[in-house]
Amino acid sequence: MNLQYISDGEGETTGVFIPIKEWNKLRKKITDIELELDDIPDWHEDVVRERLVGYEKNPGSALDFDDTLDEIEKLL
């Protein structure tokens, strides 16, 4: 298999690129792979949609991810 690894600026592997021919071979071998890709529950999609509507109404209410993570880590 001819995989290409994707790395960030620090050299840490962050992903894998699979050529389409290889992907199609995998899809034939692993019959449930499509189910795994599309297995997002409806309730989860509904929650995300609701949150997007809330954000669009008040974008200033969003928290910065890094700042929020720092605050959580202080509490641990």
N, C-alpha and C positions, 0 to 999 in steps of 0.2 A: 504494500500500500504506500502510495506517495503522499505522505502527510507533510504539511508545512506548519511549523510552530510559529506562533505570533508572540512577541515579547514586548514588554513595556520599556521605557527609557532606562530602567535599572537592570535590564537583562532578565527580568522575571517572566517566565512563560505565563501568558494570560489567555491563550486560546489556541485552537487548531483549525487549520483550513484543510478541508477534505475536497479534492477535485470531484466534480459532479459525477464522473463515471464511477469512481470509487463509492460515492454516496449511494448511487443507484444500486450497486452491487450489495451494499450493506442493507438497503431497504428490502431487497429480495430475500436475503438471508435471515434478517430479523423482522419477522412479520409484524410484530407489535410496535415497531419503532415509530410509526406514524401516530399510534395511539398515545405514546409517550409525549410526542411533540404537541398534540392537540388536546391534551387532557387537562384543560383549565376549567374548573367548575364554573357553572353559570353564576353562582353566588359571588365568586371571586371577581368576575368581570363586572358584576353589578356594583360591588364595593368600589372598585377602581373608577368606574364611571361617576359614581356619586362624589368621590373625592375630587375628581377632575372638575366637576361642576362647582364644587365648593371653592376650589382654587381659582377658577376663572372668575368667580364672583368677588374674591378677595385675595389676589395674588400676594399681597403684603403679609398675609398670615402664614405663609410658608416659612419653615425653619431651615437654616443652613445645615446641611448634613454633617459636615465636619464639626461644627460648633456643637450640635446636638450630641454627636457621638462623644465628644470631649466631656460634655456635662454628664452623660451617662457613666462614662468611665470614672469620673470623680466620685460618683455615688457607690461604686463597687468596692 
